[in-house]
Amino acid sequence: MLNKLPTKLSKILIAEDCIDAWDEGILICKILHPTPAIEANSYYFGHPEWGRNYFAACHRDEKFIELWQAAINRWDNKIVVDIGCGPGNIYASLKEYCGEPSQLLGVDVSLGALKMAQAIGYTPVLADAQQLPFVSEFADIVMLNACLHHCDDMAKVLAEAARLVRPGGLLVTDHDPQLTAYQFRGLGLMLWQARLTLYRFLKRGGHSTTEEQLWGLAAEVHHKPGEGTTPQMYNDVLKPLGFTVELYPHNHKVGAAALQGDYGYSFWRCRMAQRLSSINPNSAEAALSLMCIARKNQ
């Protein structure tokens, strides 16, 4: 099977026995432990309508691009791995600003999403992010955007992603919920839960039908009150692996100012739910996301 693969791809695979199939330019690796979360992500992001809606609406705005461009700078002639790439939003948003990688790998569990990513320039690999089929320390940049909270074991995925980063390379994660921002209770929790009905009524992206909302929520394993990322998780996983870790709490419309300590402001419904839950909405702990920019020491 390895001799059928492009040379660049065959050189970074751990072993041939991890491969299940090579289908129309997509490397399909064995998923040894399919879970409800993996199945939900595969179905939701591979759905022909929902996947296109996600590609068009999510992680494409000006402030998102500004923040990620500031974190990445340029990726010209670099090996880039996008874990949980979905239909390809990161590259589609940044390619105009960050240059052209020498190799761009997109990893996801959804075949339908990978076909969309392939069409815009990714080399697609279907694999479980908790057990990546690649050798260690080959990538210049590894990025995970809105990925960790879709996975069963966030710390394990983070460690696997870190394993791929070469000395001097960069690991960037963002748009995973910060646990302390979502510690809703009482009236705050009731308000937060009521948003789902409103989203369906407004046919908001990702919630246009009851079925789409059901599968979308099933895919977001750790995006719920009492769940999310923490500084301790990033530090406990990455520092022992030789990374210098910088963490930037931020809300989603602040852009590159997040890297200067500006948290920005969250949406009114979030701020209201936080106030009703005795969370200061202007604090770092109330910022909805926690961006991690980690450099592997030489």
C-alpha positions as CSV (number, residue, x, y, z in Angstrom):
1,M,0.0,0.0,0.0
2,L,2.8,2.5,0.8
3,N,4.2,2.3,-2.7
4,K,0.8,3.7,-3.9
5,L,1.1,6.8,-1.8
6,P,2.8,10.1,-2.7
7,T,6.4,10.0,-1.5
8,K,5.9,12.9,0.9
9,L,3.0,11.1,2.6
10,S,4.6,7.7,2.7
11,K,7.7,9.0,4.5
12,I,5.8,10.3,7.5
13,L,3.5,7.4,8.2
14,I,4.3,5.2,11.2
15,A,3.6,1.8,9.5
16,E,1.7,0.3,6.6
17,D,-0.6,-1.6,8.9
18,C,-2.3,1.6,10.0
19,I,-3.8,2.1,6.5
20,D,-7.3,0.9,5.8
21,A,-7.6,2.2,2.2
22,W,-6.4,4.8,-0.4
23,D,-9.5,6.2,-1.9
24,E,-9.4,8.9,-4.6
25,G,-6.4,10.6,-3.1
26,I,-7.6,10.3,0.5
27,L,-5.6,8.2,2.9
28,I,-8.0,6.3,5.2
29,C,-6.5,5.0,8.4
30,K,-7.9,2.4,10.7
31,I,-10.0,3.8,13.6
32,L,-9.5,1.2,16.3
33,H,-12.0,2.5,18.8
34,P,-15.0,4.3,17.1
35,T,-16.9,6.2,19.7
36,P,-20.3,8.1,19.6
37,A,-18.3,11.3,19.4
38,I,-16.3,10.1,16.4
39,E,-19.4,8.9,14.7
40,A,-21.2,12.2,15.3
41,N,-18.3,14.3,14.0
42,S,-18.0,12.0,10.9
43,Y,-21.7,12.4,10.1
44,Y,-22.2,16.0,10.9
45,F,-19.2,17.5,9.1
46,G,-19.5,15.1,6.2
47,H,-23.2,15.9,5.6
48,P,-23.3,17.6,2.2
49,E,-25.5,20.5,3.3
50,W,-24.3,21.0,6.9
51,G,-20.6,20.7,5.9
52,R,-21.0,23.4,3.3
53,N,-22.9,25.7,5.8
54,Y,-20.1,25.2,8.3
55,F,-17.5,26.0,5.7
56,A,-19.3,29.2,4.7
57,A,-20.2,30.5,8.1
58,C,-17.7,29.5,10.7
59,H,-14.1,30.7,11.4
60,R,-14.0,32.9,8.3
61,D,-14.6,36.5,9.7
62,E,-12.1,39.3,9.7
63,K,-11.2,39.1,13.4
64,F,-10.6,35.3,13.2
65,I,-8.2,35.8,10.3
66,E,-6.4,38.7,12.1
67,L,-5.8,36.6,15.2
68,W,-4.6,33.5,13.4
69,Q,-2.4,35.4,11.0
70,A,-0.8,37.1,14.1
71,A,-0.2,33.7,15.7
72,I,1.1,31.9,12.5
73,N,2.8,34.8,10.7
74,R,3.9,32.9,7.5
75,W,3.9,29.2,6.6
76,D,5.7,29.5,3.3
77,N,7.6,26.3,2.4
78,K,6.7,24.7,5.8
79,I,5.1,21.4,6.6
80,V,1.7,22.2,8.2
81,V,-0.7,19.8,9.8
82,D,-4.3,20.8,10.5
83,I,-5.9,18.4,13.0
84,G,-9.7,18.4,12.9
85,C,-9.5,20.3,9.7
86,G,-13.2,19.7,8.8
87,P,-13.9,21.1,5.3
88,G,-10.8,23.3,5.4
89,N,-11.7,26.5,7.1
90,I,-8.3,27.4,8.4
91,Y,-6.4,27.2,5.1
92,A,-9.3,28.8,3.2
93,S,-9.3,31.7,5.6
94,L,-5.5,32.2,5.8
95,K,-4.0,31.2,2.4
96,E,-4.2,34.7,1.1
97,Y,-2.2,36.1,4.1
98,C,0.2,33.3,5.2
99,G,1.7,32.1,1.9
100,E,1.8,28.5,0.6
101,P,3.0,25.5,2.7
102,S,5.3,23.0,1.1
103,Q,3.0,20.3,2.5
104,L,-0.5,20.8,4.0
105,L,-2.0,17.8,5.8
106,G,-5.6,17.8,6.9
107,V,-6.7,15.2,9.5
108,D,-10.3,14.5,10.3
109,V,-12.7,11.6,11.0
110,S,-15.2,12.7,8.4
111,L,-14.7,11.5,4.8
112,G,-17.2,14.0,3.5
113,A,-15.4,16.9,5.1
114,L,-12.0,15.7,3.9
115,K,-13.3,15.6,0.3
116,M,-14.2,19.3,0.7
117,A,-10.8,20.1,2.2
118,Q,-9.0,18.2,-0.6
119,A,-10.8,20.4,-3.2
120,I,-9.1,23.5,-1.8
121,G,-5.6,22.1,-1.5
122,Y,-5.3,19.8,1.5
123,T,-3.6,16.4,1.5
124,P,-6.4,14.6,3.4
125,V,-6.0,11.9,6.0
126,L,-8.9,10.2,7.7
127,A,-7.6,9.3,11.2
128,D,-8.4,9.4,14.9
129,A,-6.7,12.5,16.4
130,Q,-6.2,10.4,19.6
131,Q,-4.0,8.0,17.6
132,L,-2.3,9.7,14.7
133,P,-0.6,7.6,12.1
134,F,2.5,9.8,11.7
135,V,6.1,9.7,12.8
136,S,7.2,12.2,15.5
137,E,8.8,15.6,15.0
138,F,8.2,16.2,11.2
139,A,6.0,19.2,11.2
140,D,6.9,22.9,11.3
141,I,3.3,24.0,12.3
142,V,0.6,21.9,13.9
143,M,-2.7,23.6,14.4
144,L,-6.0,22.6,16.0
145,N,-8.9,25.1,15.6
146,A,-12.2,24.2,17.4
147,C,-10.9,20.6,17.5
148,L,-10.1,19.6,21.1
149,H,-13.7,19.9,22.4
150,H,-14.9,17.6,19.7
151,C,-12.7,14.8,20.9
152,D,-13.3,12.3,23.7
153,D,-9.9,12.9,25.4
154,M,-8.7,16.4,24.9
155,A,-5.4,16.0,26.7
156,K,-4.5,12.9,24.6
157,V,-5.2,14.7,21.4
158,L,-3.1,17.6,22.5
159,A,-0.2,15.3,23.4
160,E,-0.5,13.5,20.0
161,A,-0.5,16.9,18.2
162,A,2.5,18.0,20.1
163,R,4.3,14.8,19.2
164,L,4.4,15.8,15.6
165,V,6.1,19.2,16.1
166,R,9.8,19.4,15.3
167,P,12.2,21.2,17.6
168,G,11.7,24.9,17.0
169,G,8.2,24.2,15.5
170,L,4.9,25.7,16.5
171,L,1.7,24.3,18.0
172,V,-1.4,26.5,17.9
173,T,-4.9,25.7,19.3
174,D,-7.9,28.0,19.6
175,H,-11.7,28.2,19.7
176,D,-12.2,25.5,22.3
177,P,-14.3,26.6,25.2
178,Q,-12.6,27.7,28.4
179,L,-14.0,25.8,31.3
180,T,-14.3,28.7,33.7
181,A,-16.4,30.7,31.2
182,Y,-19.1,28.1,31.1
183,Q,-19.6,27.3,34.8
184,F,-23.3,28.2,34.5
185,R,-25.8,27.5,37.3
186,G,-29.3,28.5,38.3
187,L,-30.9,31.1,36.2
188,G,-27.7,31.5,34.1
189,L,-27.9,27.8,33.2
190,M,-31.6,28.1,32.3
191,L,-30.8,31.1,30.0
192,W,-27.9,29.3,28.3
193,Q,-30.0,26.2,27.6
194,A,-32.9,28.3,26.3
195,R,-30.6,29.6,23.5
196,L,-31.0,26.4,21.6
197,T,-34.7,26.9,21.0
198,L,-34.0,30.5,19.8
199,Y,-31.3,29.2,17.5
200,R,-33.7,26.8,15.8
201,F,-36.3,29.5,15.5
202,L,-33.8,31.8,13.8
203,K,-32.4,29.0,11.7
204,R,-29.0,30.0,12.9
205,G,-26.0,28.3,11.2
206,G,-25.6,24.8,12.6
207,H,-29.1,24.9,14.1
208,S,-31.3,25.3,11.0
209,T,-33.3,22.1,11.8
210,T,-33.8,19.9,14.9
211,E,-31.8,17.1,13.3
212,E,-28.8,19.4,12.4
213,Q,-28.8,20.8,15.9
214,L,-29.0,17.3,17.5
215,W,-26.0,16.0,15.5
216,G,-24.0,19.3,15.9
217,L,-24.4,19.1,19.7
218,A,-23.5,15.4,19.7
219,A,-20.2,16.3,18.0
220,E,-19.3,18.9,20.6
221,V,-18.4,16.6,23.4
222,H,-16.8,19.2,25.8
223,H,-18.8,22.3,24.8
224,K,-21.2,22.3,27.7
225,P,-21.4,23.8,31.2
226,G,-18.7,22.3,33.4
227,E,-16.6,21.3,30.4
228,G,-13.7,22.9,28.6
229,T,-10.0,23.7,28.4
230,T,-7.9,25.0,31.3
231,P,-4.4,26.5,31.6
232,Q,-3.5,23.5,33.7
233,M,-4.3,21.1,30.9
234,Y,-2.1,22.9,28.4
235,N,0.8,23.3,30.9
236,D,0.6,19.8,32.3
237,V,0.6,18.3,28.8
238,L,3.0,20.5,26.9
239,K,5.7,21.7,29.3
240,P,6.9,18.2,30.1
241,L,7.2,17.6,26.3
242,G,9.6,20.6,26.0
243,F,7.3,23.4,24.9
244,T,7.2,27.0,25.9
245,V,3.5,27.7,26.4
246,E,1.7,31.0,26.0
247,L,-2.0,31.2,26.7
248,Y,-4.4,33.9,25.6
249,P,-8.0,34.0,26.9
250,H,-10.2,35.9,24.5
251,N,-13.7,36.4,23.2
252,H,-14.4,35.9,19.5
253,K,-14.4,39.4,18.1
254,V,-11.2,40.9,19.6
255,G,-8.8,39.7,16.9
256,A,-5.0,40.1,17.2
257,A,-5.4,42.3,20.3
258,A,-5.9,39.1,22.2
259,L,-2.2,38.5,22.0
260,Q,-1.7,41.8,23.9
261,G,-4.0,40.8,26.7
262,D,-7.3,42.3,25.5
263,Y,-10.1,39.8,26.2
264,G,-12.7,41.7,24.2
265,Y,-16.4,41.3,24.9
266,S,-18.6,38.2,24.5
267,F,-22.1,38.1,23.2
268,W,-24.8,39.6,25.4
269,R,-26.4,36.2,26.1
270,C,-23.1,34.8,27.4
271,R,-22.5,37.9,29.6
272,M,-26.0,37.7,31.0
273,A,-25.7,33.9,31.7
274,Q,-22.3,34.6,33.4
275,R,-23.7,37.4,35.6
276,L,-26.6,35.2,36.7
277,S,-24.0,32.5,37.5
278,S,-21.8,34.9,39.6
279,I,-19.1,35.0,36.9
280,N,-17.5,38.4,36.2
281,P,-18.0,38.7,32.4
282,N,-15.0,41.2,32.2
283,S,-12.5,38.8,33.7
284,A,-9.9,36.5,31.9
285,E,-11.7,33.5,33.3
286,A,-14.9,34.6,31.5
287,A,-13.3,34.8,28.1
288,L,-15.0,32.1,25.9
289,S,-11.9,30.7,24.3
290,L,-8.3,30.0,25.5
291,M,-5.8,30.2,22.6
292,C,-2.5,28.3,23.1
293,I,0.6,29.2,21.2
294,A,3.4,26.8,22.1
295,R,6.9,26.6,20.7
296,K,8.9,23.4,21.0
297,N,12.3,24.1,22.4
298,Q,15.4,23.4,20.2
